[in-house]
Amino acid sequence: MMSGKNWHSRKSCIFLKKFVIDMDQNPLLQRISVNPQVCFGKPCIRGTRIWVSLILDMLASETSIEEILESYPHLKREDILACITYGSVMSHENYVEVHFDAA
């Protein structure tokens, strides 16, 4: 799914720092677009200006997929799953430092 190269010549890829996500490996990722001219280049659900991060934030705050689809009736369940997939792929190489108290 990810290549160690920092370049790729195919159109169906998203470039992320040192790694390339091959969109052909997971069809759900084809539902995500990254365009520097749209939403400041933030990953969006293809054909919309709805950020992947917005959907992930909603899911993290316990909004159900059904509730999201009610709020955004033009989206499909696969769009939500694509956002989850994108977040999963991103976490393979990127992470957020989380601080915790030692027991």
Buried (B, 14 or more C-beta within 10 A) or exposed (E): BBBEEEEBEEEEBBEBEEBBBBBEEBEBBEBBBBEEEEBEEBBBBBEBEBBBBBBBEBBEEEBEBEEBBEEBEEBEEBBBEBBBBBBEBBEEEEEEEEEEEEE
